[in-house]
Amino acid sequence: MQKFSLAFVALLLCGISSSLFAQRRFEAGAFIDYLDVSQTSTSNFGLGGRFGYRIQPRINLEGELAYDFGLNTQQTYTNITNGNLTAIEKTSIGVTQGWIGPTFESDTGRFRPFATLKGGFMDFRLSPSLVPYSTFTGIATGLHSSSISAGLYPAAGAEASLGPVGLRLEAGDAIDFDKGAHNNLRITFGPILRF
């Protein structure tokens, strides 16, 4: 009788824990961020975090914030009146990104592919310019003001999990709208926790 009651309690606990795993509503994660800035042809690396809330079994509303560290690059300046090379300057480009939107994923299994479409902002920050005159132009046209640009981020990826802990890989196109649309490859990878 004692063996039967222990087996019954074990089955009951397994049933409760599996229903709790199925009802997890929140997801949090940290990630390493890679961003290929198309305007300057530079590859930036940074860190970020995301938080999601499951609004339906296959739809997660996510918000994320990432900062890609400043990367030193050479920038050439040309005199716009005669086209001659005027200066070469070392500058640093750092990028802050914020995105929010729905993620559509499979709600079953340990391997879940997903797709997302998020809106948000990209803030490109350049170090102060040595040549701040309006008669010169640089290769990073539009980025000199270090202002915030609206953005759109379509992406796809996959999550692999073992219970509430897992890993997530995502790749997409971080499009910023600063004097036209600019496509920037973005890849993130890191751990997730569902609770």
C-alpha positions, 0 to 999 in steps of 0.5 A: 500500500505504501508503494502504491501511495508513493507512486500515486504522489509521484504521478500527481507531482509530475502532472502538476509540474507539467501543467505548470510548465505548460502555463509559463507566461513570462520569458526573460533572457540575455544575449550577445548582439552582432550588428553589421552597420551598412552605412559604415560597413562596420561590425559591432558587438554588444550585449542585450536583454529581452523580456516577453509575456505570452498573450496566447499559446503561440504569441509572445509580446517581447521587448528588448534593449541592446547596446553595441559597443563603440567600434573605431573606424577610419572615416574620410572627408571630402570637400563637396565643392571640388571633390578632393579628399580633405581629412581622414579621421578615426571615429567610434560608432556605438549603437543602442537599439530598442525593439518591441513586438510579437513573436510567433512560435510553436508552443510544443516541443523542446525545439521551437522555431519562431518569427518576429516583427518588431518596431523600435529605434536605433541610436547611432552615436559617433564620437565628436568629429574633427571636421564639423564644417558643412562644406565637408561630407563623410562616408557616414552621411546621416549618422553625424548627428547621433540622433535616434532613428525609427526602425523595423526588425523582421527576424526568425530563429529557434529556441531549444529548451530543457524545462524552463531553461534554454538557448535562443538564436535569432537573425534578422534585418534591423532596418533604420530609417535615417534619410532612407531605409538602411538594412543592417544584419543583426544576430543574437544568441543567448540563454532564456528562462521561462517562468 
